[in-house]
Amino acid sequence: MTHVSPAPKSSADSGKTLYGGTGSRRLTVRDIAAAKQRGEKWPMLTAYDAMTASVFDEAGIPVMLVGDSMGNCHLGYESTVPVTMDEMTLLSAAVVRGTRRALIVGDLPFGSYQEGPVQALRNATRLIKEAGVGAVKLEGGERSAHQIELLVEAGIPVMAHIGLTPQSVNAYGGYPVQGRGEEAAQQLRRDAKAVQDAGAFAVVLELVPAELSAEVTGSLHIPTVGIGAGPDCDAQVLVWTDMAGMTGGRVPRFVKQYAQLREVLGGAAKAFAEDVVGGAYPTEEHSFH
């Protein structure tokens, strides 16, 4: 069984933070392990295209997830379930091309790893070879431990995902908080230990009570990445369209919106349309002779 060991302090970029670091090389899972040892908190955002990813890379975001959340906020699906490996590979490659420093993690979509470790290895290998991601993510704790173990043994870093697993929306009948009650909390603890023992370099905790997330974070030597899991996780992730106010309608309770990009973009589109209709664009300065 293979585990990700902490990076030695003498390694390249040692002592530099993940967010705000100035190194030009691509970050790796060893940098993530070192951050856990330092007690450093770090941010992660989703990204689905080269241009947006380049903005986040320039802003210093150290880890980007090409999430199957693209189904909801990029491809127009009602959930993450319809996302395909072709779509994931195409958009993951775009994000890799748009970045220089961030560690890019590609999601394994629903149906791409549930059959077992061999299927998981085949599809994870595709994301590594064709898209160029530095790691993959898959959902499930104990039930996905064998898949994680084989991928890690094959040299593919894995970020696990437990708690609320959106690919199981049809089984949940929605998106309920996970880990409430002693039996559910015990299962989450077992899931966290299982993915760590299988060799995952980090684990996402989604929609988990803050107290339980804090306990799990303190019990693991790999970092936890929270989304709706309270303030004590080692890292926090948001879907970028939620974070930037691009999502229309309601957003989850745990989301903090740092801009109102939907309003800004809509205003720009209306201003352009009004200039065209009114003859204010294009003018002489926008014309050729």
C-alpha positions, 0 to 999 in steps of 0.5 A, a space after each residue: 500500500 502506497 502513501 504520500 509522504 511529507 515533502 522534506 524541508 530542503 525540497 524546492 520551494 520549501 518554506 513557501 506558502 501554497 497561496 502567495 508563493 512565488 515559485 514558477 514550477 507546477 505544484 505537486 501533491 508533495 507541496 500539499 503534504 508539506 502544507 499540512 505539516 506547516 499547518 497552512 490553510 489553502 484555497 481551491 476553486 473549480 475551473 472549466 476553461 483555459 481563460 478562467 483558469 489563467 485568471 485564477 492561476 495569476 491570482 495565486 490559487 494553488 489548486 484547481 479542480 476540474 469538477 464534474 460540477 461542470 454539469 450544473 454550471 457549464 454544460 447545462 445539465 440538471 446534475 453532475 450525473 450526465 458528465 462524460 469522460 470525453 467532456 471531462 478530458 476536453 475541459 481538463 486539458 483546457 484548464 491545464 493549458 491555461 495554467 502554469 503553477 496550480 496543481 490541476 485535479 480532474 474529477 472522475 465522473 459518474 460511471 467511470 470508476 464504480 465498476 472497480 479498480 481496473 475501470 478506475 485506472 483506465 479512466 484516470 490514466 486517460 485524464 493523466 495522459 490526454 489532459 495532463 492533470 496532476 491528480 484525479 478525484 473520485 467520490 466514496 470512502 470505504 466503497 472506493 478504497 480499492 480503486 484509490 489503492 490501485 491508482 496510487 500504486 500505479 503512480 496516480 495521485 488521488 483526492 478522495 471525496 466523502 460526506 455528501 457525494 453529488 454523484 449519488 443525488 438520485 440515491 439521496 433524493 437531494 443534497 442532505 447534510 451527512 454525518 449527523 447522528 452517531 451511526 452516520 458520524 462513525 461511517 464518515 470516520 471510517 470513510 476518512 480513515 479508509 481513503 487515507 489508508 488507501 493512499 489518497 493525498 487529500 480528502 474533500 469533506 462536503 456538507 459535514 457538521 463542523 464539529 465532525 469535520 474538525 475531529 476528522 481533520 485532526 485525526 488525519 495526516 492528509 489534508 481535508 478540503 471543506 465545502 460546507 464543512 466548517 472552518 477547521 478543514 485544512 483547505 476550502 473549495 468553492 465552485 467558482 460560479 457560486 463564489 463569483 456570483 455568476 450562478 443564477 438563483 439560490 446558492 447553497 448556504 455555505 457559499 460566500 459570494 465575493 462578486 456579482 459577476 452575473 450582474 456585471 456581465 449582463 450589464 456589459 451585454 446590455 450596454 453593447 446591445 444598446 450601442 449597436 441598436 443606437 448606432 453608437 458602436 462601432 465608431 470611426 476608431 473601431 473601423 478600418 479604411 
